[in-house]
Amino acid sequence: MKKNIPFLDLKSINAQHRAELIQVFERVLDSGHYILGDELKRFENSFAKYCETKHCAGVSNGLDALHLILRGFGIGAGDEVIVPSNTYIATWLAVTYAGAVPVPVEPLESTYNLDPALIEAAITPRTKAIIAVHLYGQPADMDAIMAIADQYHLKVIEDAAQAHGAIYKGRKVGGLGHAAGFSFYPGKNLGALGDAGAITSNDDLLIEKVRMLLNYGSKVKYFNEEQGFNCRLDELQAALLSVKLPNLEVETQQRCRIAQQYTEGLQGLPLYLPSVPEGVSPVWHLYVLRSAKRDELQSRLAEQGIATLIHYPIAPHQQGAYKAFNQLSLPVAEKIHQQVLSLPLSPVMSQSDVEQVIAAVKACAE
Ligand SMILES: *Cc1c(COP(=O)(O)O)cnc(C)c1O
């Protein structure tokens, strides 16, 4: 039986926890305490444990997480931060928010992540940090990136918004650099029922600083040491996330199984399939393939009832938001943005859904 396959079935994902989520809502409602309380502390402790880091600070969203980390490290006006040319625009915006300048470096065509061999040429006396994005859920080459950062005394910030639980050489993302930003946007691998995010780190001072910045620059109520922000994660979202976190590993395994089936089922077609370097366990936030005839493939799949998305259609340097960068030539990112297509991927997809997608791609990609 053919049916329409949605790109991501959030309703079914959250329906798995319906009773518990409602119970938690009632608990928070009846507690009378909605900001900076025990629910947040409980979630922060369990997410730090999950990421194998010393600390976790809940924040309002993934963009604010990255922005606060940069501020927490004292990065701002006059500073440069190396970012991938191929990423979601939030990575760049965090740098701009802090008052620093994003300096794009091209990715590897094979993994879509930062090419460590190109980083050194982008370093100037103003460079303060590198943001390594674990794009699509696959960890960047952190050993190589950390080696360069050590040599030039740079901070390494992981943008782990798409990579909750991904493993690089036996270690979880979130603790591979000096600090990491996570997003719990509803569509992320661990998703809240609204906006939410977190910062993880093993650095005591950084965490103390970001906790102050995220709460109006205040450690003690009504004493404001700095012009901070309101980037708090509320009790309700923290409590809802605590319900979903214990199921994340199972959902990740389901994502891995679907990705493996796609890769096995789509061999031999004129498509470029994801490649996973040795020692890396991606969490398949997205299953992204490349086609020279991407737009045609996407519309033919749509005719077959298969929803696909493009992550992302326009590179950050070509956006209206970054006019000063529009003239830059970043051919690898530009090519990637013209060719990528993401297949449906929900941890709740059935075996027959996966088979239907594979059959449709085979029929449409010839
Ligand atoms: C989602 C995302 C962000 C931003 O997270 P929000 O919670 O939406 O602010 C940052 N970087 C990447 C790579 C993302 O995918």
The ligand as an ORCA input file, in Angstrom:
! r2SCAN-3c Opt
* xyz 0 1
  C      19.067     24.079     14.925
  C      20.464     24.552     14.794
  C      20.954     25.644     15.512
  C      20.082     26.583     16.298
  O      19.256     26.006     17.234
  P      17.904     26.762     17.671
  O      17.460     26.007     18.869
  O      16.956     26.694     16.521
  O      18.271     28.180     17.986
  C      22.309     25.933     15.434
  N      23.129     25.220     14.654
  C      22.695     24.179     13.928
  C      23.679     23.416     13.108
  C      21.349     23.822     13.957
  O      20.927     22.790     13.218
*
